[in-house]
Amino acid sequence: MGATETETLDSNQQRRAQLQAARDRVNELPCNQPIELAGRPTVFYELRDYAQPNKVEGAKAARTDVPYLFKSFETGQARPPRPGTKNAQLPRAATIHEYLDWTVTSQGSHALDELDFSGFRTIVLLPRWRPHWPAPGLFLKDHPKIFDKLGAPKNPWPVLMCDGKPVCAATVRVSLGYLEVPFFATHETKRKRGYGRALIEAIEEVARALDVPRLLLCSTDDPVVKTTWRHLGFVYTTQEDLESFGVQHGDLVHMDNTVQMHKDVPRAREWRSLVVRHQDLRQRVYFPAQPYNAAHASTAYRYQPAPTAARTKD
């Protein structure tokens, strides 16, 4: 091996180590735990690790929990050959089905020239159950937060309970100065109801918890889809942008017929809260401490690495 090849190998190994150290930070966040989203009383979110108990069972569980996340990208695409067949032994490009399975199960690579899917988590938005006539004593007190850096400012009240399967899902991975979002989908029957925007707010909350100032999103190259992302604050990402962000070849999961978009993570909003009491019902709700102008969100609510804790009162 020549000197140039040795230097390239050392550089690739160093880059992989840097990426892995950044991606391991996702382990700081709680998995499979309900997290309240302030200002969104009908939903909550969870981070899920489908690498457990193993890759095969995890992929099956993900396809059962959020089938639309797969269907949105796999429809009309060639499936991988069945294991054990002659075609499975031939050299070929990976399919979108495999990309999705490897992403949701956080499949690591064994060689520097292989794509690395390690560090991914699936974030899901779930409908929240709120009984109108709770049993006496059920809602007498609030419930402790799971993680201080995530969720609404105060403890959930009533306790977070699920009222069905996830309505929106995405895959996320923390990296060097950005949070990567290669796959994002909303259930076919739940679109145009604000669930996608709510999940973006949850993803931004995750980014702030990890002190990451930017989201990098992989969007399908469809005019309607791209317009939707632009309404949510994303802009097109040029090669010059990627270079300025420090993104190198192979850092991102990127598919054909897609475009890269990005968005600066907005600073956390300040919330005020009040508790509604009626007979045996107790419910904490949140409202903004200041008016929110979406047209100026990118400047008026710019993310800061160490935002001041929001003040709330009951």
TARA-V229908 format. One record per residue. N is the residue number from 1. OMEGA is omega in whole degrees, -180 to 180 (* if undefined). D_CENTER is the distance of its C-alpha to the mean C-alpha in whole Angstrom. Layout:
N OMEGA D_CENTER
N OMEGA D_CENTER
//
This chain:
1 -178 41
2 -178 42
3 -180 41
4 180 39
5 178 37
6 178 37
7 179 35
8 179 33
9 179 32
10 179 32
11 179 29
12 179 27
13 178 27
14 179 27
15 179 24
16 178 22
17 178 23
18 179 21
19 -178 18
20 178 18
21 178 19
22 -177 16
23 180 13
24 180 15
25 178 14
26 179 11
27 176 14
28 -174 15
29 -180 12
30 178 13
31 176 12
32 178 13
33 180 14
34 -179 14
35 -178 13
36 179 15
37 -177 14
38 180 17
39 180 18
40 -172 17
41 -175 19
42 -178 19
43 168 15
44 -177 13
45 177 10
46 167 9
47 -176 8
48 179 10
49 -179 12
50 172 13
51 -179 16
52 -1 18
53 174 21
54 -174 21
55 -177 19
56 -179 22
57 179 21
58 178 17
59 178 17
60 180 19
61 180 18
62 180 14
63 176 17
64 -176 18
65 -175 15
66 -177 13
67 -179 16
68 177 15
69 178 12
70 -177 15
71 -177 18
72 -176 16
73 -174 17
74 -177 20
75 179 22
76 -179 25
77 -179 24
78 178 26
79 176 26
80 178 26
81 180 30
82 179 30
83 178 31
84 179 35
85 -179 36
86 -179 37
87 -180 35
88 -179 32
89 -177 34
90 176 35
91 -179 33
92 175 30
93 178 27
94 179 23
95 179 22
96 177 19
97 -180 19
98 177 19
99 -179 16
100 179 14
101 -179 16
102 -179 16
103 -176 12
104 179 11
105 175 14
106 -175 13
107 178 17
108 -180 19
109 180 22
110 -180 25
111 -176 26
112 -179 26
113 178 26
114 175 24
115 -178 20
116 -179 18
117 -178 15
118 175 15
119 -178 12
120 169 9
121 175 7
122 179 6
123 -175 5
124 176 8
125 -175 10
126 175 13
127 -177 17
128 179 19
129 178 22
130 180 25
131 -179 28
132 -179 31
133 -177 34
134 176 33
135 179 35
136 178 37
137 -177 36
138 -174 32
139 -177 31
140 -179 33
141 178 30
142 -177 27
143 -175 25
144 175 23
145 180 20
146 -172 18
147 -173 17
148 -174 18
149 -180 16
150 175 13
151 178 14
152 -175 17
153 -176 20
154 -179 22
155 177 22
156 177 21
157 10 24
158 -179 25
159 -180 23
160 179 20
161 -175 20
162 178 19
163 179 21
164 -179 20
165 180 17
166 179 13
167 -178 14
168 -176 10
169 177 7
170 174 5
171 -177 5
172 177 4
173 178 7
174 180 10
175 -175 13
176 177 16
177 179 15
178 175 12
179 -176 8
180 180 8
181 -177 6
182 -178 9
183 -178 9
184 -179 8
185 175 11
186 179 13
187 -174 16
188 -177 19
189 -176 21
190 -176 18
191 179 18
192 176 19
193 178 19
194 -179 16
195 178 13
196 178 11
197 180 12
198 180 11
199 175 8
200 177 8
201 177 10
202 179 7
203 177 5
204 178 8
205 177 10
206 179 8
207 179 9
208 179 12
209 -180 13
210 -179 13
211 178 15
212 -172 13
213 -171 14
214 172 13
215 173 10
216 -173 11
217 175 10
218 -177 12
219 172 14
220 -176 17
221 -179 20
222 -175 21
223 -179 23
224 -179 21
225 -179 18
226 177 18
227 178 20
228 -180 17
229 178 15
230 176 18
231 180 18
232 174 15
233 -180 16
234 176 15
235 -180 18
236 -178 19
237 178 19
238 176 22
239 177 23
240 177 25
241 -179 22
242 179 20
243 179 23
244 177 23
245 -179 19
246 -179 21
247 179 19
248 -180 21
249 180 22
250 180 20
251 -174 17
252 168 15
253 -175 14
254 -179 16
255 176 18
256 178 21
257 176 21
258 176 18
259 179 18
260 177 16
261 -179 15
262 -179 14
263 173 14
264 -180 15
265 -180 13
266 176 15
267 -179 17
268 177 17
269 175 19
270 -176 22
271 167 22
272 -176 26
273 172 26
274 -180 29
275 177 30
276 -180 31
277 175 34
278 -176 36
279 -179 38
280 -179 36
281 172 32
282 -179 30
283 176 27
284 179 25
285 -177 24
286 174 23
287 -175 24
288 176 23
289 179 26
290 175 26
291 -178 26
292 178 23
293 -176 24
294 -178 21
295 -179 24
296 -175 24
297 -175 20
298 -180 20
299 -176 23
300 -176 24
301 180 20
302 -178 20
303 174 18
304 -175 20
305 -178 19
306 -177 21
307 177 21
308 -179 24
309 -179 23
310 177 23
311 178 26
312 176 26
313 177 29
314 * 30
//
